[in-house]
Amino acid sequence: MTKVSMEEQVTIERILADALRARSASGTHAAVPTVGSALARLLDSYLREQPSWQFRWVDDLLDQRVDHLSGGVIEVSGSMVWGERGRSEQWTDPFLASFTLSDDGNEVERYVLRFGDANAASVPYDKRRRSPGGDHSRTWSFVFQK
């Protein structure tokens, strides 16, 4: 896989902003499919640059939960699915992202992506636990921010 270009990253961020804004208007904790796939793609663009992530790929975000916090911050948590090139097995790890949208809601101003529990092994896809994200006290394996 090649590195996501700046133009493609901006496109991913716009998709996220649109989906989060639409989700915000619904007022529920329901999953929005576009959010999960956009977050998986954004996370994958960062992980590809990590030597420990070589030959791996990110697939999708399952068991999504979207929460609105004070200060206009939106959090998305769940189980991120990933795999290794050449293998059919997939694994899951906890994921938590925090977003701040622009005042008009059209752009993502800031975000923090947190992935993987540094103190726990990845869980095989078929044995995953529901909604493991959202835990701010965990030691994250990867943290990326804009």
Secondary structure as GFF3:
##gff-version 3
##sequence-region A 1 146
A	DSSP	alpha_helix	6	26	.	.	.	ID=ss1
A	DSSP	alpha_helix	33	47	.	.	.	ID=ss2
A	DSSP	three_ten_helix	51	53	.	.	.	ID=ss3
A	DSSP	beta_strand	56	68	.	.	.	ID=ss4
A	DSSP	three_ten_helix	70	72	.	.	.	ID=ss5
A	DSSP	beta_strand	73	84	.	.	.	ID=ss6
A	DSSP	beta_strand	90	101	.	.	.	ID=ss7
A	DSSP	beta_strand	108	117	.	.	.	ID=ss8
A	DSSP	beta_strand	123	124	.	.	.	ID=ss9
A	DSSP	three_ten_helix	125	127	.	.	.	ID=ss10
A	DSSP	beta_strand	140	145	.	.	.	ID=ss11
###
